[in-house]
Amino acid sequence: MANFSDLAATAIASAFGSAVRAATTIAVVLATLYVLWCWYRPAPAISTAVFAPAKISKQVGEVPMVAVPVASIQVIPKAVAKKKLRLPQMVVDDPGKEVVSAIDIPPTRGGATSITLIDTRTGRTETLVRETPRPFLALEVATEVGMRYGLSTAGGQRIDLYARRDLARVGNVFIGVYGEANTRPEAKAMIDVSLRW
């Protein structure tokens, strides 16, 4: 007759194994749903394939424009701009449109605002860029799903499936949730607090 402690240990081991299998199944289903969402989500506002009209900055969106006389404007030669910038055909075909500036804006976390200036004496243009400051406290949702494979100091190979979801940001501190299942078998569900710079 088995004693009570053996039966309890067997029941706990069985329950733990079931919990790990359930957590792994949930992690795989969530990862699959996330991959499908990434595949079918709406296209980003800025395309890497074609130029699109930029949105007017909200700071000056309602301000009426005024005419300023300019003797001539210095432009980038259209043939050079067409070759180097892969201009849209509608710009290439329109003799009334010229390229006055082309800038590269480095990636920023909060976005950026650019302004283009024209010197009315010389006709030269200059574009200035400023990173948009992020608020100190914000709800910023970002998801990361992944898999790790490697060797463990405990011996043998290991595979980890993990998911992280950021929910809020205070300064550079991100707060969210983290889950992981691995081949040990072990599963984790945790609150995630990380400092990023």
C-alpha positions, 0 to 999 in steps of 0.5 A: 500500500502506497503511503500518503506522501508518495501519492501526494508527490505523484499527484503534484508531479502530474499536476505540474506536468499538466500545467507545463503542457497547458502553458506550452500549448497556450504559448504556441497558440498565442505565438501563432495568433501573433504571427498571423496578426503581424502578417495581416495587420494594416500597412505602416503609415510610412512605406519603404516602397513608395513616396507618400504625402507627409502629414502636416504637423498638428502645430501648424495644420490650421494656420493659413499659408501666405505668398512670399515672392521668390526670384528663383528656387534652387532645386535638385536636378530632376534626372539626378533625383529620379535616379538617386531617390526613385521618384514616383512616376507622377513627379517625373512626368510633371514638368511643374514639379521639382525636388527642392530637398531630400532628407533622411530622418533617423529612427526615433521612439517618439517620431519627429517633426521636420520643417523646410525653410527657403531663403528668399534671397538665394532660393536655397532650401534647408530642412530641419528635424527635431525629435518629438518629445515623448510624455513622461508617462504613457500607455505604450503597447508593444509585443515580442514573441520569440524562441531561444535555442542553446546549451544549458549549464544544467546539461543538454540542449534547451529550447525556450518559447517566450512572450513579452508584452509592454503595457506602460512606460514611465520615463525609460522604465517599461512595465509589462508581462512576461511568459516563458515555457521551456524544455526543462519542463518549466513555465513562468508567468511574471511581471516585467519591469525593464530600463531601456535606453 
